[in-house]
Amino acid sequence: ETTGVLSVTPEENPFPEPISFLVSDAGCRLESPNLPALEYLTTEDRSATLLLKCLSDSGVHLLPEDRDADFAGIQPKLGEVEEPLCMDLSRLASTFMMASSVWNKEQGERDCIVRLSEQADYSRCEHRDAVKVFGKEKGNVVTVLKKQKGCALLPIKDSDPEMPEKMITQITPWDSISWQHEECQPLRFSHNLAVLLKDNSMIQPETLDKIETASPTFSECLEHLMYSLRLFSFG
């Protein structure tokens, strides 16, 4: 059985630890916080929507809507960008760790940014491993831009002090741009994340095999959970 853990830390998290969900072929369940009032959500698998609704009924609200964006002072991502990204990520989840990026919120509604790290033995990875890997941003951590037309690599880290002006131009070029005049090249887009990583020799053949044989039911459960949380709009 394929399983994975998705952790979120809301801006005003009422708990001392991240809110974590265990995702499997059977559905989703709450992993933490482990509180008496929420214990019934840790023992039974539910659909992503039902689990988040039960949490909301218990006072933990993690089902944002676009109308909440004005109150939060943010611009939500377009569904035609955010939802396909959640689908892409869910298909890599059996072999990759994933994390948010500080650069995501600075982008408009048509752009999402995420970080990835391939794992040789994903079955042994824990939440603290992800915190360590993405905290230090060493090794095989890559930053990826998602647009409606596909995915592209961004040579930037969360620890960088600012995004270079040329990269900003690459992300949001104007129609009549002269790349020669701007002294930079346009980003190279691939259809999806797996193709992007393969095209750039950033994924091992055995990892591709694992992705192709991963449980579609697990991927679907994770995709629905990620998009229901609106991770890239409100995360």
CORQUIKA-V342372 format. One line per field, one symbol per residue. phi: phi as a letter, one per 20 degrees, with the letter a starting at -180 (. if undefined). psi: psi as a letter, one per 40 degrees, with the letter a starting at -180 (. if undefined). burial: + if it has 16 or more other C-alpha atoms within 10 Angstrom, else -. Layout:
BEGIN
phi: ???
psi: ???
burial: ???
END
This chain:
BEGIN
phi: .ecbdddccggdffdfcfedcedbfepcbfdbfedgfdgfeedcfcfgfffffffffendecdfcgfffffemcdfffgfdffffffgfffeffccecbfcfefffeffecccbdcbfdfcffdfcgfffgffffeldmdfcdcedcfeqcbfcfbdfeffbeggffffffcfegefdfffflbdffeddfbfffgfffdldbfgffgffffdfffffgfffgfffffflgeedf
psi: hhiihhhigidgheieiihihhhadeaiihdiigiddedeeeehhiiddddddddddeehhfgiideedddefihiihdeddddddddddeeeeeiiiiiideddeiaeehihiiihihdgdeeiiddddddddddfibfhihhhhideaiiihgiideidihidddddddgiidfihdddefiiiihiididddddddeffhiddddddddeihdddddddddddddefdede.
burial: -+++++-+---------++++++++++++++++----+--++--+++++-+++++------++----------+++++--+++++++++++++++++++++-+++-+-+++++++++++-----+-------++--+---++++++++-+++++-+++--------+-+++---------------+-++-++++++-----+---++--+--++--+++++++++++++++++-
END
